[in-house]
């Protein structure tokens, strides 16, 4: 789980989110996050419900980004929150213990706190420079993965500037999986791109042992 964490993007990709998600699942994505910053609650609920059904039919976990209320409304598998979103502890109170909660972290202290607060996994980064998320901050480098891995036991999903060329190094550094938004959603063939990235992660894990 978490080896290939797929995040949708309505603006970057010419394909609809339904097509993005279906292709990613065929390629081997083991968790899907619906990320939408601009639509209203009802619109997000409608779209999230559609994407959730695609994931559920394939037995792939479906996560809503930022919006705990949308996750609750559609009974998603969980939610992913950033440092400026609803706190992990509050999200847990609303969602209960049976749901997944991921937390974004860009420092060791944020990652340690996320685990202490009950997060199930951490979205760690940006590892490399990225333009996908405008407020991502400076690249942290592989050293961040090394340091967090020493202090945190829950899964680490590396994000930020991840490509096929650097994904293996990210995993060898200690990440459990990767999320590569532009590298995957902008691909001509999303299914093939996801499959190739997933294979890179799997092979890198063998080298780490």
Secondary structure as GFF3:
##gff-version 3
##sequence-region A 1 209
A	DSSP	beta_strand	5	7	.	.	.	ID=ss1
A	DSSP	alpha_helix	17	27	.	.	.	ID=ss2
A	DSSP	beta_strand	31	34	.	.	.	ID=ss3
A	DSSP	alpha_helix	41	57	.	.	.	ID=ss4
A	DSSP	beta_strand	61	65	.	.	.	ID=ss5
A	DSSP	alpha_helix	68	74	.	.	.	ID=ss6
A	DSSP	beta_strand	78	81	.	.	.	ID=ss7
A	DSSP	alpha_helix	88	95	.	.	.	ID=ss8
A	DSSP	beta_strand	100	105	.	.	.	ID=ss9
A	DSSP	alpha_helix	108	116	.	.	.	ID=ss10
A	DSSP	beta_strand	121	124	.	.	.	ID=ss11
A	DSSP	alpha_helix	142	151	.	.	.	ID=ss12
A	DSSP	beta_strand	155	159	.	.	.	ID=ss13
A	DSSP	alpha_helix	167	172	.	.	.	ID=ss14
A	DSSP	beta_strand	177	179	.	.	.	ID=ss15
A	DSSP	alpha_helix	181	185	.	.	.	ID=ss16
A	DSSP	alpha_helix	190	208	.	.	.	ID=ss17
###
